[in-house]
Amino acid sequence: MPEQLPTARPEDPLWNTLRLHAEKAYDAEPAMRPMLKDWVLDREDFARSLAWRLAAKLSPHDHHDGRLFGVFQEAVLADASIAEKARRDLAAILERDPACDSALTPFLWFKGFHAIASQRVSHHYWNAGRHQLALWLQSLMSEVLATDIHPAARLGSGILLDHATGFVVGETAVIEDDVSILHEVTLGGTGKERGDRHPKVRRGVLIGAGAKLLGNIEIGEGAKIGACSVVLRDVPAHTSVAGVPAVIVGKASAFNPAFNMDHSI
């Protein structure tokens, strides 16, 4: 290992775990050493490491872009909730995704995690009135990550966005805490109306791959949306819906389906 790297922080178990796994990867994979140093081992703390990783992810060929790093670091240092919500997302991924063996894996490679964390940065700038900067970040996410999340959308924490490709979220959408979402999901509008026009997804919801949720509708707490369903009306809490258009097919199989990831209807 190189000498004079930033030290671990006894009060931050997640950061220490990320560093430990990065050190092991550094020793095992020489080709990855520059990346691991840039993204983790040379960073002072989790927030700055997050800024470096996201900036590199949205840069051409996963290389560091100084402009983007400045944008991301400014946001994560100004708004501590960005890093704290990212921590909760990593915990959710570890708990719910059997393909994940350590926090380092989604931190480095899972574009669903990168998309949600990057949107929180764009949301920070949107709320600060810096709309063109926020929309630039949205455009980069769309091009690089194949996700399109409007900067004004309100996202909670503890979100698992699995695979992520084709994920689309409109301007007035809300996703609360502890939600699990598969790829090719849309939270969209139904036409060209303005104002509050996108879905509100409450806590603990599970949304299957390819589902389309359209309009200013409410998906109640702990509901389950079947894969490829088209949801045009409110979904009561703790129920399952499926079909085109979606209809209620029974009670959800768990109080918070997002946690057990059981997609059977």
C-alpha positions as a Markdown table, in Angstrom:
| # | Residue | x | y | z |
|---|---|---|---|---|
| 1 | Met | 0.0 | 0.0 | 0.0 |
| 2 | Pro | 1.1 | 3.6 | -0.6 |
| 3 | Glu | 2.3 | 5.5 | 2.5 |
| 4 | Gln | 0.7 | 8.6 | 4.0 |
| 5 | Leu | -2.9 | 7.7 | 3.1 |
| 6 | Pro | -5.7 | 9.2 | 5.2 |
| 7 | Thr | -6.4 | 7.2 | 8.3 |
| 8 | Ala | -9.5 | 5.4 | 9.3 |
| 9 | Arg | -12.1 | 7.1 | 11.5 |
| 10 | Pro | -13.0 | 5.1 | 14.7 |
| 11 | Glu | -16.4 | 6.9 | 14.8 |
| 12 | Asp | -17.4 | 5.9 | 11.2 |
| 13 | Pro | -17.8 | 2.1 | 10.7 |
| 14 | Leu | -19.0 | 2.4 | 7.1 |
| 15 | Trp | -16.1 | 4.5 | 6.0 |
| 16 | Asn | -13.7 | 2.1 | 7.7 |
| 17 | Thr | -15.4 | -0.8 | 6.0 |
| 18 | Leu | -15.1 | 0.9 | 2.6 |
| 19 | Arg | -11.4 | 1.6 | 3.2 |
| 20 | Leu | -10.7 | -2.0 | 4.3 |
| 21 | His | -12.3 | -3.6 | 1.2 |
| 22 | Ala | -10.6 | -1.0 | -1.0 |
| 23 | Glu | -7.2 | -1.8 | 0.5 |
| 24 | Lys | -7.8 | -5.5 | -0.2 |
| 25 | Ala | -8.8 | -4.8 | -3.8 |
| 26 | Tyr | -5.7 | -2.5 | -4.1 |
| 27 | Asp | -3.4 | -5.4 | -3.1 |
| 28 | Ala | -5.2 | -7.9 | -5.3 |
| 29 | Glu | -5.8 | -5.9 | -8.5 |
| 30 | Pro | -2.8 | -3.7 | -9.6 |
| 31 | Ala | -4.8 | -2.4 | -12.6 |
| 32 | Met | -7.3 | -0.8 | -10.3 |
| 33 | Arg | -4.9 | 1.0 | -8.0 |
| 34 | Pro | -5.2 | 4.5 | -9.5 |
| 35 | Met | -9.0 | 4.3 | -9.3 |
| 36 | Leu | -9.1 | 3.0 | -5.8 |
| 37 | Lys | -6.7 | 5.7 | -4.6 |
| 38 | Asp | -8.7 | 8.5 | -6.4 |
| 39 | Trp | -12.1 | 7.3 | -5.2 |
| 40 | Val | -11.5 | 5.9 | -1.7 |
| 41 | Leu | -8.0 | 5.6 | -0.3 |
| 42 | Asp | -6.8 | 9.2 | -0.8 |
| 43 | Arg | -10.0 | 10.7 | 0.5 |
| 44 | Glu | -10.5 | 12.1 | 3.9 |
| 45 | Asp | -14.0 | 10.9 | 4.6 |
| 46 | Phe | -17.1 | 9.3 | 3.2 |
| 47 | Ala | -18.6 | 12.5 | 1.8 |
| 48 | Arg | -15.6 | 13.5 | -0.2 |
| 49 | Ser | -15.1 | 9.9 | -1.4 |
| 50 | Leu | -18.7 | 10.0 | -2.6 |
| 51 | Ala | -18.1 | 13.2 | -4.5 |
| 52 | Trp | -15.0 | 11.8 | -6.2 |
| 53 | Arg | -16.8 | 8.6 | -7.2 |
| 54 | Leu | -19.9 | 10.3 | -8.6 |
| 55 | Ala | -17.8 | 12.9 | -10.5 |
| 56 | Ala | -15.7 | 10.1 | -12.1 |
| 57 | Lys | -18.8 | 8.1 | -12.9 |
| 58 | Leu | -20.4 | 11.0 | -14.9 |
| 59 | Ser | -17.1 | 11.9 | -16.6 |
| 60 | Pro | -16.1 | 10.4 | -19.9 |
| 61 | His | -14.7 | 6.9 | -19.5 |
| 62 | Asp | -15.0 | 7.0 | -15.7 |
| 63 | His | -12.0 | 9.3 | -15.4 |
| 64 | His | -11.9 | 12.3 | -13.0 |
| 65 | Asp | -13.2 | 15.6 | -14.3 |
| 66 | Gly | -12.1 | 18.5 | -12.1 |
| 67 | Arg | -15.1 | 20.6 | -13.0 |
| 68 | Leu | -17.5 | 17.8 | -11.9 |
| 69 | Phe | -15.6 | 17.0 | -8.8 |
| 70 | Gly | -15.9 | 20.7 | -7.7 |
| 71 | Val | -19.6 | 20.6 | -8.3 |
| 72 | Phe | -20.2 | 17.4 | -6.4 |
| 73 | Gln | -17.9 | 18.3 | -3.5 |
| 74 | Glu | -19.5 | 21.7 | -3.1 |
| 75 | Ala | -22.9 | 20.0 | -2.7 |
| 76 | Val | -21.9 | 17.2 | -0.3 |
| 77 | Leu | -20.1 | 19.6 | 2.0 |
| 78 | Ala | -22.9 | 22.2 | 1.9 |
| 79 | Asp | -25.7 | 19.6 | 2.5 |
| 80 | Ala | -24.8 | 16.8 | 4.9 |
| 81 | Ser | -28.0 | 15.0 | 4.1 |
| 82 | Ile | -26.7 | 13.9 | 0.7 |
| 83 | Ala | -24.0 | 11.7 | 2.2 |
| 84 | Glu | -26.3 | 10.5 | 5.0 |
| 85 | Lys | -28.9 | 9.4 | 2.6 |
| 86 | Ala | -26.3 | 7.7 | 0.5 |
| 87 | Arg | -25.3 | 5.7 | 3.6 |
| 88 | Arg | -28.8 | 4.6 | 4.1 |
| 89 | Asp | -29.0 | 3.5 | 0.4 |
| 90 | Leu | -25.9 | 1.4 | 0.8 |
| 91 | Ala | -27.4 | -0.3 | 3.9 |
| 92 | Ala | -30.6 | -1.0 | 2.0 |
| 93 | Ile | -28.6 | -2.5 | -0.9 |
| 94 | Leu | -26.6 | -4.7 | 1.4 |
| 95 | Glu | -29.8 | -5.9 | 3.1 |
| 96 | Arg | -31.9 | -6.5 | 0.0 |
| 97 | Asp | -29.6 | -7.4 | -2.9 |
| 98 | Pro | -28.1 | -11.0 | -2.7 |
| 99 | Ala | -25.6 | -10.1 | -5.4 |
| 100 | Cys | -23.9 | -7.5 | -3.1 |
| 101 | Asp | -21.1 | -8.8 | -0.9 |
| 102 | Ser | -19.8 | -5.6 | 0.7 |
| 103 | Ala | -20.6 | -1.9 | 0.7 |
| 104 | Leu | -17.7 | -1.2 | -1.6 |
| 105 | Thr | -19.3 | -3.1 | -4.4 |
| 106 | Pro | -22.4 | -0.8 | -4.9 |
| 107 | Phe | -20.3 | 2.2 | -3.9 |
| 108 | Leu | -17.9 | 1.6 | -6.8 |
| 109 | Trp | -20.1 | -0.1 | -9.5 |
| 110 | Phe | -23.9 | 0.0 | -9.0 |
| 111 | Lys | -25.3 | 2.7 | -11.2 |
| 112 | Gly | -28.7 | 2.6 | -9.4 |
| 113 | Phe | -26.8 | 3.9 | -6.3 |
| 114 | His | -24.9 | 6.4 | -8.4 |
| 115 | Ala | -28.1 | 7.7 | -10.1 |
| 116 | Ile | -30.0 | 8.2 | -6.8 |
| 117 | Ala | -27.0 | 9.9 | -5.1 |
| 118 | Ser | -26.3 | 12.1 | -8.2 |
| 119 | Gln | -29.9 | 13.2 | -8.3 |
| 120 | Arg | -29.7 | 14.4 | -4.7 |
| 121 | Val | -26.8 | 16.6 | -5.8 |
| 122 | Ser | -28.8 | 18.0 | -8.7 |
| 123 | His | -31.7 | 18.5 | -6.4 |
| 124 | His | -29.5 | 20.5 | -4.1 |
| 125 | Tyr | -28.6 | 22.9 | -6.9 |
| 126 | Trp | -32.2 | 23.0 | -8.2 |
| 127 | Asn | -33.4 | 24.1 | -4.7 |
| 128 | Ala | -30.6 | 26.8 | -4.7 |
| 129 | Gly | -32.0 | 28.2 | -7.9 |
| 130 | Arg | -29.1 | 27.0 | -10.0 |
| 131 | His | -31.4 | 25.3 | -12.5 |
| 132 | Gln | -29.1 | 25.1 | -15.5 |
| 133 | Leu | -26.4 | 23.4 | -13.5 |
| 134 | Ala | -28.9 | 20.9 | -12.1 |
| 135 | Leu | -30.2 | 20.2 | -15.6 |
| 136 | Trp | -26.7 | 19.6 | -16.8 |
| 137 | Leu | -26.2 | 16.9 | -14.1 |
| 138 | Gln | -29.6 | 15.4 | -15.1 |
| 139 | Ser | -28.4 | 15.3 | -18.7 |
| 140 | Leu | -25.1 | 13.6 | -17.8 |
| 141 | Met | -27.0 | 11.0 | -15.7 |
| 142 | Ser | -29.3 | 10.3 | -18.7 |
| 143 | Glu | -26.4 | 9.8 | -21.1 |
| 144 | Val | -24.1 | 7.9 | -18.8 |
| 145 | Leu | -26.4 | 5.9 | -16.5 |
| 146 | Ala | -29.4 | 5.5 | -18.8 |
| 147 | Thr | -31.6 | 7.0 | -16.0 |
| 148 | Asp | -33.6 | 10.2 | -16.3 |
| 149 | Ile | -34.5 | 11.7 | -12.9 |
| 150 | His | -35.7 | 15.4 | -12.8 |
| 151 | Pro | -33.7 | 17.5 | -10.3 |
| 152 | Ala | -36.9 | 18.7 | -8.7 |
| 153 | Ala | -38.2 | 15.2 | -7.8 |
| 154 | Arg | -38.1 | 14.5 | -4.1 |
| 155 | Leu | -36.3 | 11.3 | -3.1 |
| 156 | Gly | -36.0 | 9.8 | 0.4 |
| 157 | Ser | -33.4 | 7.4 | 1.6 |
| 158 | Gly | -32.9 | 3.7 | 2.0 |
| 159 | Ile | -33.8 | 3.3 | -1.7 |
| 160 | Leu | -32.7 | 0.3 | -3.7 |
| 161 | Leu | -32.8 | 1.1 | -7.4 |
| 162 | Asp | -31.8 | -2.4 | -8.8 |
| 163 | His | -30.2 | -2.4 | -12.3 |
| 164 | Ala | -31.6 | 1.0 | -12.9 |
| 165 | Thr | -31.5 | 1.1 | -16.8 |
| 166 | Gly | -34.5 | 2.9 | -18.2 |
| 167 | Phe | -35.6 | 4.5 | -14.9 |
| 168 | Val | -37.5 | 7.8 | -15.5 |
| 169 | Val | -38.9 | 10.1 | -12.8 |
| 170 | Gly | -40.8 | 13.3 | -13.5 |
| 171 | Glu | -40.5 | 16.8 | -12.0 |
| 172 | Thr | -43.2 | 16.6 | -9.3 |
| 173 | Ala | -42.7 | 12.9 | -8.3 |
| 174 | Val | -42.0 | 11.9 | -4.7 |
| 175 | Ile | -40.3 | 8.7 | -3.6 |
| 176 | Glu | -40.3 | 8.2 | 0.2 |
| 177 | Asp | -37.9 | 6.2 | 2.4 |
| 178 | Asp | -37.3 | 2.4 | 2.1 |
| 179 | Val | -38.6 | 1.9 | -1.4 |
| 180 | Ser | -37.3 | -0.8 | -3.8 |
| 181 | Ile | -37.5 | -0.3 | -7.6 |
| 182 | Leu | -36.4 | -2.5 | -10.5 |
| 183 | His | -35.3 | -1.3 | -13.9 |
| 184 | Glu | -37.4 | 0.3 | -16.7 |
| 185 | Val | -39.8 | 1.9 | -14.2 |
| 186 | Thr | -41.4 | 5.2 | -15.1 |
| 187 | Leu | -43.0 | 7.7 | -12.7 |
| 188 | Gly | -44.4 | 10.0 | -15.4 |
| 189 | Gly | -47.3 | 12.3 | -16.3 |
| 190 | Thr | -50.3 | 11.5 | -18.5 |
| 191 | Gly | -50.1 | 14.5 | -20.9 |
| 192 | Lys | -49.0 | 18.1 | -21.2 |
| 193 | Glu | -50.7 | 19.4 | -18.1 |
| 194 | Arg | -48.5 | 21.5 | -15.8 |
| 195 | Gly | -48.4 | 21.6 | -12.0 |
| 196 | Asp | -48.4 | 18.6 | -9.7 |
| 197 | Arg | -48.7 | 15.8 | -12.2 |
| 198 | His | -46.5 | 12.9 | -11.1 |
| 199 | Pro | -46.8 | 9.9 | -8.8 |
| 200 | Lys | -46.2 | 9.9 | -5.0 |
| 201 | Val | -44.7 | 6.7 | -3.8 |
| 202 | Arg | -44.9 | 6.1 | -0.1 |
| 203 | Arg | -42.7 | 4.2 | 2.3 |
| 204 | Gly | -42.0 | 0.5 | 1.9 |
| 205 | Val | -43.3 | 0.1 | -1.7 |
| 206 | Leu | -42.0 | -2.5 | -4.1 |
| 207 | Ile | -42.2 | -1.6 | -7.8 |
| 208 | Gly | -41.5 | -4.4 | -10.3 |
| 209 | Ala | -39.5 | -4.2 | -13.5 |
| 210 | Gly | -41.1 | -2.3 | -16.4 |
| 211 | Ala | -44.0 | -0.8 | -14.4 |
| 212 | Lys | -45.3 | 2.5 | -15.5 |
| 213 | Leu | -46.9 | 4.8 | -12.9 |
| 214 | Leu | -48.6 | 7.8 | -14.5 |
| 215 | Gly | -50.2 | 10.9 | -13.2 |
| 216 | Asn | -50.6 | 12.6 | -9.9 |
| 217 | Ile | -51.5 | 9.3 | -8.1 |
| 218 | Glu | -50.6 | 8.0 | -4.7 |
| 219 | Ile | -49.0 | 4.6 | -4.2 |
| 220 | Gly | -49.8 | 3.8 | -0.6 |
| 221 | Glu | -47.4 | 2.7 | 2.1 |
| 222 | Gly | -46.2 | -1.0 | 1.7 |
| 223 | Ala | -47.9 | -1.5 | -1.7 |
| 224 | Lys | -46.6 | -3.9 | -4.4 |
| 225 | Ile | -46.7 | -3.0 | -8.1 |
| 226 | Gly | -46.4 | -6.0 | -10.4 |
| 227 | Ala | -43.9 | -6.1 | -13.2 |
| 228 | Cys | -44.9 | -4.3 | -16.5 |
| 229 | Ser | -48.1 | -3.0 | -14.9 |
| 230 | Val | -49.6 | 0.4 | -16.0 |
| 231 | Val | -50.9 | 2.2 | -12.9 |
| 232 | Leu | -53.2 | 5.1 | -13.5 |
| 233 | Arg | -55.1 | 5.3 | -10.2 |
| 234 | Asp | -54.3 | 5.5 | -6.5 |
| 235 | Val | -53.1 | 2.2 | -4.9 |
| 236 | Pro | -54.3 | 1.6 | -1.3 |
| 237 | Ala | -51.6 | 0.9 | 1.3 |
| 238 | His | -50.5 | -2.7 | 1.7 |
| 239 | Thr | -52.2 | -4.0 | -1.5 |
| 240 | Ser | -50.9 | -5.6 | -4.6 |
| 241 | Val | -51.8 | -4.4 | -8.1 |
| 242 | Ala | -51.0 | -5.8 | -11.5 |
| 243 | Gly | -52.1 | -5.6 | -15.1 |
| 244 | Val | -52.7 | -3.1 | -18.0 |
| 245 | Pro | -54.3 | -1.1 | -16.6 |
| 246 | Ala | -53.4 | -2.2 | -13.1 |
| 247 | Val | -56.1 | -3.5 | -10.8 |
| 248 | Ile | -56.0 | -4.7 | -7.2 |
| 249 | Val | -55.2 | -8.4 | -7.0 |
| 250 | Gly | -55.0 | -8.8 | -3.3 |
| 251 | Lys | -53.0 | -7.9 | -0.2 |
| 252 | Ala | -49.3 | -7.3 | -0.3 |
| 253 | Ser | -47.4 | -10.4 | 0.8 |
| 254 | Ala | -45.5 | -8.5 | 3.5 |
| 255 | Phe | -46.1 | -5.3 | 5.5 |
| 256 | Asn | -43.2 | -3.6 | 3.7 |
| 257 | Pro | -42.7 | -5.5 | 0.4 |
| 258 | Ala | -39.6 | -3.4 | -0.4 |
| 259 | Phe | -37.7 | -5.2 | 2.3 |
| 260 | Asn | -38.2 | -8.8 | 1.2 |
| 261 | Met | -38.1 | -8.2 | -2.5 |
| 262 | Asp | -40.7 | -10.9 | -3.2 |
| 263 | His | -42.2 | -10.0 | -6.6 |
| 264 | Ser | -44.7 | -12.8 | -6.8 |
| 265 | Ile | -48.3 | -11.5 | -7.1 |
